[in-house]
Amino acid sequence: MVLESPLATLAMALAVLAAACARTRYACPPAPVPRPVNVDSLYASAAPLRSYSDTSLSPDSIVGIVLRAGARSPLRNAEVRLSVDTTVRVHTDSTGRFALPAPAVNQIVLETRLVGYLRRRDTLQVVQLQHKRLEVTLLDAYALGDIQPVLVCVPDHH
């Protein structure tokens, strides 16, 4: 049989490859059982939320900085969310700073997250945040082993 076009040659090569792959057995490692991580306990012990008095701040705002644990360097573009009845969110600037409007409720959940870091949730009393500058520290998810592995199956040549 003579193939007359490059397209026909390509089609024949793909058919041969597909047939070979269909007969190949693959060995896959067992899937690891994910271990639960209590993120709140990690943050409470390793990186507690800090606040510093600053009388120049408006009582109508929640301001702070997001830092990386260890090096304590600012994290830019981290998402900071304020969860009450509605969700208000901002992203940190190039110096890790953020500002949110203080809601007219007593208690809020401040959620801070960035890809590659463990998500952080802090339940706070709004009245205790007046004239305070927050320091939010995020823990590196890679260093703590929270990033789940990807299974790779390889051909079994037995």
VENZI-V935355 format. One record per residue. N is the residue number from 1. PHI is phi in radians with two decimals (none if undefined). D_FIRST is the distance of its C-alpha to the first C-alpha in whole Angstrom. Layout:
[[N;PHI;D_FIRST] [N;PHI;D_FIRST]]
This chain:
[[1;none;0] [2;-1.84;4] [3;-1.56;7] [4;-1.68;9] [5;-2.37;12] [6;-1.09;14] [7;-1.14;15] [8;-1.18;11] [9;-1.11;11] [10;-1.11;15] [11;-1.08;14] [12;-1.15;11] [13;-1.11;14] [14;-1.14;17] [15;-1.13;15] [16;-1.15;15] [17;-1.11;19] [18;-1.08;20] [19;-1.13;19] [20;-1.17;21] [21;-1.18;24] [22;-1.15;24] [23;-1.59;25] [24;-1.39;27] [25;-1.64;31] [26;-2.02;33] [27;-1.82;37] [28;-2.04;39] [29;-1.18;43] [30;-1.14;46] [31;-1.22;47] [32;-1.22;50] [33;-1.47;53] [34;-1.15;54] [35;-1.62;58] [36;-1.21;60] [37;-2.03;62] [38;-1.51;65] [39;-1.12;65] [40;-1.07;69] [41;-1.16;70] [42;-1.05;68] [43;-1.18;70] [44;-1.08;73] [45;-1.62;73] [46;-1.62;71] [47;-2.61;71] [48;-1.12;74] [49;-1.17;75] [50;-2.02;77] [51;-2.41;80] [52;-2.24;82] [53;-1.14;85] [54;-2.67;85] [55;-1.22;88] [56;-1.37;86] [57;-1.42;83] [58;-1.27;84] [59;-1.23;84] [60;-1.60;82] [61;-2.40;79] [62;-2.02;77] [63;-2.17;76] [64;-3.11;74] [65;-2.38;72] [66;-1.88;68] [67;-2.11;68] [68;-1.50;66] [69;-1.09;67] [70;1.53;68] [71;-1.27;68] [72;0.98;69] [73;-1.58;68] [74;-1.16;67] [75;-1.88;64] [76;-1.55;63] [77;1.19;61] [78;-1.28;62] [79;-1.54;63] [80;-2.07;66] [81;-2.07;67] [82;-1.99;70] [83;-1.83;70] [84;-2.34;72] [85;-1.23;72] [86;-2.15;70] [87;-1.96;67] [88;-1.92;68] [89;-2.40;66] [90;-2.43;66] [91;-2.04;64] [92;-1.20;66] [93;-1.46;66] [94;-1.17;65] [95;-1.79;68] [96;1.43;68] [97;-1.54;70] [98;-2.51;70] [99;-2.56;73] [100;-2.24;73] [101;-1.27;76] [102;-1.33;78] [103;-1.35;78] [104;-1.59;81] [105;-2.29;80] [106;-1.47;82] [107;-2.25;78] [108;-2.33;75] [109;-2.03;72] [110;-1.71;70] [111;-1.92;67] [112;-2.19;65] [113;-2.67;62] [114;-2.75;59] [115;-0.98;55] [116;1.67;56] [117;-2.22;59] [118;-1.21;61] [119;-1.14;62] [120;-2.11;66] [121;-2.27;68] [122;-2.15;72] [123;-1.60;74] [124;-2.29;77] [125;-1.57;80] [126;-1.04;81] [127;-1.08;84] [128;-1.36;84] [129;-1.66;81] [130;-1.13;84] [131;1.03;84] [132;-2.15;82] [133;-1.90;79] [134;-1.50;76] [135;-2.15;74] [136;-1.81;71] [137;-1.89;69] [138;-1.84;65] [139;-1.63;64] [140;-1.21;61] [141;-1.18;58] [142;-1.17;56] [143;-1.15;59] [144;-1.59;60] [145;1.29;57] [146;-1.49;56] [147;-1.39;53] [148;-1.29;50] [149;-1.24;48] [150;-1.82;44] [151;-1.34;42] [152;-2.14;39] [153;-1.67;37] [154;-2.10;35] [155;-1.05;32] [156;-1.69;33] [157;-1.65;32] [158;-1.51;34]]
